[in-house]
Amino acid sequence: MAATFFVWADRVRPLWGALPEALRQSISGFLWRTTPGFLRRAVPEFLRRITPVDHTWVTTYQSVSTHHLNPSAGDYWHCHGFFRATPPENPAVRLLRQGTGDIEFARYIARPNAPDEDVGLRYGVDGVCHQMANRILSATGGNDTVPLTVKGAEGYTLSVAAYGVYGGKLNRAVKRRWAKRKEEWKRQRGEGKDYE
């Protein structure tokens, strides 16, 4: 069954501020030791201003005007975040893109309207919200259609470098489970449709 998927982004605090203090000290020390002397004074300011990142999530409805989850309005995948209203009620949120996809496949990948749903990724270890949203958005792809992603979200390039497009870049078990999940879906449906 087809549905329209909406991909949302909301700016969160700078990445540097979100890191644990011990990790910040370790990175600062490394950069201080490896940066030429004349640039060392710029290191703390650079780290403080590291590009803010976007939290991304997916819905099947465009207008989220309440401050609480309303499953009767459609599906909402939190992607390890909290519930957010959308414009005009929350002008900080922006629509990245939208497209049509297989709602049943998306629901097979991850339970909608469940804040604790992790889509098979350990947050911060195998991926972040970008990879979680991309897994759900794989339902918008098919044999001749490239699936939507959260490309364009702040911090996306960095998260893909660290975790890959769908997460688990450095964890073969996570990648195998993701491939197996997609294959199981195709077998259940008796389809040859190749989901991304």
C-alpha positions in Angstrom: 0.0 0.0 0.0 1.4 3.4 -1.0 1.7 6.4 1.3 3.4 9.8 1.3 6.4 10.0 3.5 7.6 13.4 4.9 11.2 13.8 6.0 11.7 16.4 8.8 14.8 18.2 10.3 15.2 20.3 13.4 18.5 21.9 14.5 19.9 20.6 17.7 22.8 22.0 19.8 26.3 22.0 18.3 27.8 18.6 18.0 30.7 19.6 20.2 28.4 20.4 23.1 26.7 17.0 22.7 29.8 15.0 23.2 30.8 13.6 26.6 33.3 15.8 28.5 36.0 13.1 28.5 35.7 12.7 24.7 35.9 16.5 24.2 39.1 16.6 26.3 40.6 13.8 24.4 39.9 15.4 21.0 41.0 18.8 22.2 44.3 17.4 23.4 44.9 15.6 20.1 44.2 18.7 18.1 46.3 20.8 20.4 49.3 18.4 19.9 48.9 18.0 16.2 48.0 21.6 15.2 50.9 24.0 14.2 51.7 26.5 16.9 50.3 29.6 15.1 46.8 27.9 14.8 46.6 26.6 18.3 44.7 29.5 19.7 41.9 28.9 17.1 41.3 25.2 18.1 39.1 25.9 21.2 36.9 28.4 19.2 36.7 26.0 16.2 35.6 23.1 18.4 33.0 25.3 20.2 31.5 26.3 16.9 31.4 23.0 15.1 28.5 22.9 12.8 25.2 22.3 14.5 23.5 19.1 13.5 19.9 18.3 12.6 17.7 15.7 14.2 15.7 13.9 11.5 12.5 11.9 11.6 9.8 10.6 9.3 6.0 10.9 9.2 3.2 10.0 6.9 1.3 13.2 7.6 2.5 16.7 6.9 0.9 18.9 9.6 1.8 18.0 13.1 0.1 20.8 15.0 -0.2 19.3 18.5 2.4 18.8 21.2 1.6 15.2 21.6 1.7 12.1 19.5 -1.6 11.4 17.6 -1.5 7.9 16.0 -4.9 8.5 14.4 -3.3 11.2 12.2 -0.8 8.7 10.7 2.6 7.2 11.3 5.4 9.0 13.2 8.9 7.5 13.5 10.9 9.4 16.2 14.3 8.1 15.1 15.6 8.4 18.7 14.2 11.8 19.3 11.3 13.4 21.1 8.0 14.3 19.5 8.1 17.6 17.6 5.3 19.7 16.1 5.9 21.0 12.6 5.3 24.4 10.9 3.5 26.7 11.4 3.3 25.8 15.0 7.1 25.0 15.2 8.9 27.2 12.7 12.3 25.8 13.6 11.4 22.5 12.0 11.8 22.2 8.2 10.5 19.7 5.6 13.6 18.2 3.9 11.6 16.3 1.2 8.7 14.1 0.6 7.9 11.1 -1.6 5.7 8.0 -2.0 6.6 4.6 -0.6 5.4 1.3 0.6 3.9 1.9 4.0 3.7 -1.8 4.9 7.4 -2.1 4.3 8.2 0.9 6.4 6.1 -0.5 9.2 7.9 -3.8 8.9 11.2 -2.0 9.2 10.2 -0.1 12.3 7.1 0.3 14.6 5.6 3.7 14.0 4.5 5.9 16.9 6.9 4.1 19.3 9.4 6.5 20.8 11.7 3.6 21.8 11.9 2.0 18.3 15.6 1.7 17.2 15.2 0.2 13.7 17.9 -2.3 14.5 20.6 0.2 15.3 22.2 1.1 18.6 22.2 4.9 18.7 25.6 6.4 18.6 27.2 3.0 18.0 25.8 1.8 14.7 24.1 5.0 13.6 22.2 8.1 14.6 18.8 9.5 13.6 20.0 10.0 10.0 20.6 6.3 9.5 17.4 5.4 11.4 15.4 7.7 9.1 17.1 6.4 6.0 16.2 2.8 6.9 12.5 3.8 7.1 12.9 5.8 3.9 14.2 2.8 2.1 10.5 2.0 1.7 10.4 4.8 -0.9 12.8 3.0 -3.2 12.5 0.1 -5.5 13.8 -1.5 -8.7 14.1 1.7 -10.7 13.6 4.3 -7.9 16.3 5.6 -5.7 15.0 5.9 -2.1 14.7 9.2 -0.3 17.4 9.9 2.3 17.9 12.7 4.8 20.7 14.1 2.6 20.8 17.8 3.1 20.4 17.6 6.9 23.1 19.3 8.8 25.7 16.8 9.9 24.6 14.2 7.4 27.9 14.0 5.6 29.7 13.4 8.9 27.2 10.7 10.0 27.4 8.9 6.7 31.2 8.9 6.9 31.0 7.5 10.4 28.1 5.0 10.1 27.2 4.6 6.4 23.9 5.5 4.8 21.9 2.8 6.6 24.1 2.4 9.7 26.4 -0.4 10.9 29.2 0.6 8.5 31.8 -1.0 10.8 29.6 -3.7 12.2 29.1 -6.7 9.8 26.4 -8.2 12.0 24.3 -5.1 11.8 24.7 -5.0 8.0 23.8 -8.7 7.7 20.7 -8.2 9.9 19.6 -5.3 7.7 20.1 -7.3 4.5 18.3 -10.3 6.0 15.3 -8.1 7.1 14.9 -6.8 3.6 15.1 -10.3 2.1 12.6 -11.6 4.6 10.2 -8.9 3.5 10.6 -9.7 -0.2 10.0 -13.4 0.5 6.9 -12.7 2.6 5.5 -10.5 -0.2 6.6 -12.9 -2.9 8.1 -9.9 -4.7 11.2 -9.3 -6.6 11.2 -5.6 -5.7 14.7 -4.6 -4.6 14.5 -2.3 -1.7 17.6 -0.2 -1.0 
